[in-house]
Amino acid sequence: MVQLDDPNFRRALDEPELPRMSFGDHLDELRSRLVKSLVAIVVAVLAMMPFKEGVQSIIIEPYRVQWRIGFLEHVANFEAQAAAAKVAGVPLDEDIERCLVFIHKHQDAILAGEKKLSHLFPWNTGYHMPYSLFATGGLDDMLAFMWAALVFAVVLASPVVIWQAWAFLAAGLYPHERKIFYRYFPFMVLLMATGVLFGYGVVLPYSLSFLVKLMDPTMVNAIFSVGQFLTLELALTGAMGLVFQLPLVMVALQRIGLVSHAAFVRNWRMTIMIIFLVAAIVTPPEPVSMILMATPMLLLFCLGLVLTRFGRRHEAKVVPA
């Protein structure tokens, strides 16, 4: 039971009564907001269509990052074999020597992914992982681009979509509740964007690189289809965007009186276990991506502890019933 001298409780009593809407009015309002959001997304999708190559380059870049990581490790392995052969005074394998000559001559162009050389990479470098993704069906490339264009369109149209969603929800909120949303919404967007970029630039390429290292190219060659890669990319980046909301979730739970700062501190062991469990569920079945996801979540949990410590004065004061 909330005490009567709680400022939040007293402010709620002073709020004017919100205008009442019938169920049909709510449906009409929701339909109007959805139509406007869909129109904005459709327009954004059409705007994306002429930029197919640019959109695909952005989507595929994490794959290229892990390809470059693997290629440089491959070159280092060949150079180590050449150095060992030189020290031992024995001739270097002819195929390795031929590959090293080609690599040293064209390494910058290879890492830049120049099209005139990309089809020569496997045969002239000894690194057999394809530089490009594969389409296992005739429509894979187009379907993957359509999904990528839809994602880009949602991001492009997000100001309109968010405004329409907010306009629908704000009608049922009191002024002080709207102020809370205005205060925290920029941090929600910032944390979401940071999480997506972290998943895109770190978690995805290094997870793929680890998975490829587990494969023996003489028995299993690493070939990723464009559909599989896009599914993995959207899942990982979306998951990272959501888990980066952890500090705000902790503050929200504290502000509404469900969990106190002391409870967060008291249950830190359980929280760490849940963090690693979530990381294991939403990432591929290998340790690198799990650690790459769990580490920022642990740091965000620590940030949440700091924020809830400063927010203890806002915790709801509860008295026994």
Secondary structure, 3 states (H helix, E strand, C coil): CECCCCHHHHHHHHCCCCCCCCHHHHHHHHHHHHHHHHHHHHHHHHHHHHHHHHHHHHHHHHHHHHHHHHHHHHHHHHHHHHHHHHHHCCCCCHHHHHHHHHHHHHHHHHHHCCHHHHCCHHHHHCCCCCCCCECCCCCHHHHHHHHHHHHHHHHHCHHHHHHHHHHHHHCCCCHHHHHHHHHHHHHHHHHHHHHHHHHHHHHHHHHHHHHHHCCCCCCCCCCCEHHHHHHHHHHHHHHHHHHCCHHHHHHHHHHCCCCCHHHHHHCHHHHHHHHHHHHHHHCCCCHHHHHHHHHHHHHHHHHHHHHHHHCHHHCCCECCC
